[in-house]
Amino acid sequence: MARRKVPAHRSLLVRMLLASVVIALCAVAVTAWLTVTATTHTLRTERDRSISGDTRIYDTLVGYAATHRDWDGVQGLVNRLAKQTNRTITLTTPSRGRLAGSPGSPGTPHGLPDRPAAAVDPLQVDPALAHRGEGPIDPRAVGPYRLTVQERARLRKQVAKAASCVRRRGLDPQVVELPGGRLDLRFPNPVLEYKYAETCELPDSSDAFPTRRAAMRELTTRTAACLGVEPHSVEVTPDFAVWLLGPRPRTSADPAARVCLEDARRQQLRPYVAPPASLFLGTDAHAGGSSRLTLTGDGVRRVAGAAALVLAVTVGITVVVGLRLIRPLRSLIDATRQPADRNIRIPVRGNDEIGHLTAAFNDLAERRELLEAQRTSMVNDVAHELRSPLTNIRSWLEAAQDGIAPTDRQLLDLLFDEAGALQHIIDDLRDLAAADTGELALHYEMVRVADILDQVVAGQRSRAEHAGVALEIHVDEDKHEVCADPLRLRQVIGNLVGNAVRHTPSGGRISLTCRHLGDEVRIEVRDTGSGIAPEDLPHIFDRFWRAEKSRNRRTGGSGLGLSIARKLTEAHGGTITVRSTLAEGTTFTVAVPRY
């Protein structure tokens, strides 16, 4: 049959290609749109909510609060910060009373957000916005620790003298001014500071002046009162660490001591700093222009080039994959259109779904050949088996018609035996056909296995005696019962015993045993016959198969008995197995469930 040409619009390759193109175009368009949108949103968000800008505003206002007792002069500072950061700034009391606001900020509390951006309090800084990292109190809040003018002048002289001494020794220390008017010399290596501390008389501005000593005494008294101890039991160091003196000294690592020290510092510094305030930040609508991102001509060309590249790659991959898919499919189609008498095999390429489909097709073709061979063999076997009795019947009838054989009782008996053999083959074929189609009717009832064995032995005894074979029954319990069709179960055992009688020489023995094992009953038919060769064991249940290939019915049956026995056993939900040794005998085991 000639292969029909598939229309282009129905070709799998064309459809996959079109689908890939559409998908690629949509993907590129969506990706470009998402990229532009996300970039625009990111730039707008980064501009509107810049962390660095928020930190700068917060730190500047906290520094103002740490060095002023109120917010009266903060308006100018707020305006400058708003102009530098392009933000609207509103400063209010915790109860939303307006303290200061930049141009464009809400004039009433109703226009403010529900929550402030931060609380501005130098005595309780926000750790997320503070960058000085010196604890919850801003170091610029010095209050009573600020040196007087005279103390600063004396300290400057001391620092200049010490710096000159150090420079003469080849070092150039850095003079750093600390909050509260203190000065300090910074060395690249802290070890050098200890080296020149006594030689150059480095000044110590921590508690060397009356102003700081008085403030430290006040702080010590407040901390001791919080802890409930005497002031002489507490020592606060210049770096604001607290020691509890006693048998076991404790430092500010003690939670109670640390909390008391911080509370004492807040009480001491509160009169010198501005009261807490709420900070609200917003976007200056007049700063920065439009927030929408616009692509330039070069940007448009880049996006278009990237989209074209993605589209080309997608089309190329789709073509390659489509051809790899279609080629084996076309081979399968061509193979299915070959004549039925041709044995077609397709090479399996790959371990994917197409490869599995090809392997399945080859397996199906092989099974079809096997079934065809079995069908041909079965037709020949059935024809041969039916021909033998029909030939005998016709020969005797022709002899009687020609007057060669007398028409007497002996002739009728011969014709009756041949008709019985013919009927037996037809019945076997009918049973096999019913079993194959699932139409084999079974009539279940509770039967005693011992009774079945007795009936089989009674039916086969005359044949066994004529062949010189002894039949024996061994049942460990006489009450073994199974739920089965008694007629079919007797047919199974009868076929096995009849087969054993044919293959057991004179003087041999056939034993039938029954035993209970779990939820099943096992019946064994064991003979002392010639046995079965190992290479023949896999075929003994095949239809019309006989160890002797000569079609002599006097040396074997029709070849259907064991096939029927297996089908009937499987219909009962059981199994039939065989083991055999040449020149010793064969044992068939039938296992059927009890219920």
Secondary structure by P-SEA (a helix, b strand, c coil): cccccccccccaaaaaaaaaaaaaaaaaaaaaaaaaaaaaaaaaaaaaccaaaaaaaaaaaaaaaaaccccccaaaaaaaaaaaacbbbbbbccccccccccccccccccccccccccccccccccccccccccccccccccccccccaaaaaaaaaaaaaaaaaaaaacbbbbbbbcccbbbbbbbccaaaaaaacccccccccccccaaaaaaaaaaaaaaaaaacccccccccccccccccccccccccccaaaaaaaaaaaaaaaccccccbbbbbbbbccccccccbbbbcaaaaaaaaaaaaaaaaaaaaaaaaaaaaaaaaaaaaaaaaacccccbbbbbbccccaaaaaaaaaaaaaaaaaaaaaaaaaaaaaaaaaaaaaaaaaaaaaaaaaaccccccaaaaaaaaaaaaaaaaaaaaaaaaaaaaacccccccccccaaaaaaaaaaaaaaaaaaabbbbbbbbccccccccccaaaaaaaaaaaaaaaaaaccccbbbbbbbbbcccbbbbbbbbcccccccccccccccccccccccccccccccccaaaaaaaaaaaacbbbbbbbbcccbbbbbbbbbcc
